[in-house]
Amino acid sequence: MSAEVRSINAIRADRENDNTLLSSVECLEDAAEDLRSGKTKCDKLLVLRLNTGDDGSSYDVGFNASNLRSSEMLALMEVAKAILLAGMGVIQRS
């Protein structure tokens, strides 16, 4: 029997609905554990990265992708955008 291994920060972040409690590495490790355990099914993956400069005015953006065409990445980002906007109360989700 395999037990799910999660960091204390991941548990707190879920409980408090606050992703700022996770480091970038903890977030990736938590997502990877969800995939390994079968909790989350995934055959395509897109990871967006943002690094803010020390002064907060510069940004370095990148991504990693698995098994996705560019058009699928754009569609995935649009769907995520709609979900986030609905969560913010900006649009109504149908």
C-alpha positions as CSV (number, residue, x, y, z in Angstrom):
1,M,0.0,0.0,0.0
2,S,1.4,3.4,-0.9
3,A,0.6,6.4,1.1
4,E,0.3,9.9,-0.5
5,V,3.3,12.0,0.6
6,R,2.6,15.7,0.8
7,S,4.5,18.6,2.4
8,I,3.0,20.4,5.3
9,N,3.0,23.6,3.2
10,A,0.9,21.8,0.5
11,I,-1.6,20.7,3.1
12,R,-1.8,24.2,4.5
13,A,-2.0,25.8,1.1
14,D,-5.0,23.6,0.3
15,R,-6.7,24.1,3.6
16,E,-6.3,27.9,3.5
17,N,-6.8,28.1,-0.3
18,D,-3.5,30.2,-0.5
19,N,-1.0,29.1,-3.1
20,T,1.5,31.7,-1.8
21,L,2.3,29.2,1.0
22,L,4.0,26.9,-1.5
23,S,7.4,27.4,-3.1
24,S,7.7,26.7,-6.8
25,V,9.4,23.4,-6.2
26,E,6.8,22.3,-3.6
27,C,4.0,23.1,-6.1
28,L,5.7,21.0,-8.8
29,E,6.3,18.1,-6.4
30,D,2.7,18.2,-5.2
31,A,1.5,18.2,-8.8
32,A,3.9,15.3,-9.7
33,E,2.6,13.3,-6.7
34,D,-1.0,13.8,-7.8
35,L,0.0,12.5,-11.3
36,R,2.0,9.5,-9.9
37,S,-0.7,8.5,-7.5
38,G,-3.4,8.7,-10.2
39,K,-5.3,11.3,-8.2
40,T,-5.1,13.5,-11.3
41,K,-5.2,12.0,-14.8
42,C,-3.1,13.9,-17.3
43,D,-1.8,13.0,-20.8
44,K,-0.7,16.5,-21.7
45,L,1.0,19.1,-19.5
46,L,1.8,22.8,-19.6
47,V,3.9,24.5,-16.8
48,L,4.1,28.2,-17.0
49,R,7.0,29.9,-15.2
50,L,7.4,33.6,-14.1
51,N,10.4,35.1,-12.3
52,T,10.0,38.6,-11.1
53,G,13.1,40.7,-10.9
54,D,14.4,41.9,-7.5
55,D,13.0,45.4,-8.2
56,G,9.6,43.9,-9.2
57,S,9.6,45.7,-12.5
58,S,11.2,43.0,-14.7
59,Y,9.8,39.6,-15.6
60,D,11.3,36.4,-17.1
61,V,8.6,34.2,-18.5
62,G,9.0,30.6,-19.7
63,F,7.2,27.3,-20.0
64,N,7.6,23.5,-20.2
65,A,5.2,21.4,-22.2
66,S,4.6,17.7,-22.8
67,N,2.6,16.3,-25.7
68,L,1.0,19.6,-26.7
69,R,0.8,21.5,-30.0
70,S,1.0,25.3,-29.8
71,S,-2.7,25.7,-30.6
72,E,-3.5,23.3,-27.6
73,M,-1.3,25.4,-25.3
74,L,-3.2,28.6,-26.3
75,A,-6.6,26.9,-25.8
76,L,-5.5,25.5,-22.4
77,M,-4.5,29.0,-21.3
78,E,-7.8,30.5,-22.5
79,V,-9.8,27.9,-20.5
80,A,-7.6,28.5,-17.4
81,K,-8.2,32.3,-17.9
82,A,-11.9,31.8,-17.9
83,I,-11.9,29.6,-14.8
84,L,-9.7,32.1,-13.0
85,L,-12.0,35.0,-14.0
86,A,-15.0,33.1,-12.8
87,G,-13.3,32.4,-9.5
88,M,-12.6,36.1,-9.2
89,G,-16.3,36.9,-9.9
90,V,-15.5,38.8,-13.0
91,I,-17.5,36.5,-15.3
92,Q,-20.2,33.9,-14.6
93,R,-19.4,30.3,-15.3
94,S,-22.0,28.4,-17.3
